[in-house]
Amino acid sequence: MNSDSDLQIAGDILEVQHLLQPARKHPSTVAEFVGLARTIAADREQWAPLVRYDATTRWYHRLRAVPQALGSARAGETPLGYEVWLLSWVPGQGSGMHDHGLSSGVLTVLEGELTERTERGSRSLGSGAQRVFAPGYVHEVVNDSLEPAVSLHIYYPGLTEMPMHAAQCAPTAADVVPA
């Protein structure tokens, strides 16, 4: 009996373009959320004029919020709401170690380079790179480069909490900032 997993056989699904589904108006699967992120990333005219850089705090802008009742679902499934956020990162800015509560997500680097840190190590994310994560995934995103960066974040269901994982970063309800 062969014990190879689909991932070992096929590789990372995010790297296999023909396996990704085209984005529906309201996605409901991981592949569809990845497709939505790629569609938005490709439409530079939609997001680039909105980007701002702020040296004192991370800048973010919600591009889209779809309530749970409007999110699509297949027969028998609960509709899934979601949010789409645009973030900018000047050199040295970071999110701090955190998770996204009950939300899953897709992070897409639109411009520049970001570093994602987890308990397993660090990974450099250049323009076009994507990361998909499940609820409870703990990471930190930082701009370690000398140039600004821009990223797109999709959270499903919409982001309601962002628990910090450092004692000195005890957030309040008003501190929920997408990352």
Protein Blocks (a to p, Z undefined) as FASTA:
>chain_A
ZZbdfklmnopfklmmklpccddfbdcbfklmmmmmmmmmmmmmlmmmmpccdfkbccdd
dfbdcdfklpccdehiacdddddddddddehiaebjadehjaccddddfbhjdddddfkb
ccdddehiacdddehiacddddfbfbdcddddddddddfbdcdfbfklcccfklpccZZ
